[in-house]
Amino acid sequence: LLGGAKQVVEKMNGVIPNSAKVLQSIKGIGPYTAGAIASIAFGEKAPIVDGNVTRVLSRMRCLGGSVTVAAHKNLVWE
């Protein structure tokens, strides 16, 4: 958190980016957190995929395999 805050201050002039894509460039912010920040703070329609969403979408789309495998997670995020 501290590293990300320093990055925003030093490289972004203290301005928090307003898009999920750019938020992910900040140290410590991954896709889930970036999506949450962008959608709640800036009104961006950004995906937020957690374990429950992954399981539900996997069942709805009949995706086989383990939901813990990176390739499976990436498919659900797409």
Secondary structure as GFF3:
##gff-version 3
##sequence-region A 1 78
A	DSSP	alpha_helix	2	11	.	.	.	ID=ss1
A	DSSP	alpha_helix	20	23	.	.	.	ID=ss2
A	DSSP	alpha_helix	31	42	.	.	.	ID=ss3
A	DSSP	alpha_helix	51	60	.	.	.	ID=ss4
A	DSSP	alpha_helix	70	77	.	.	.	ID=ss5
###
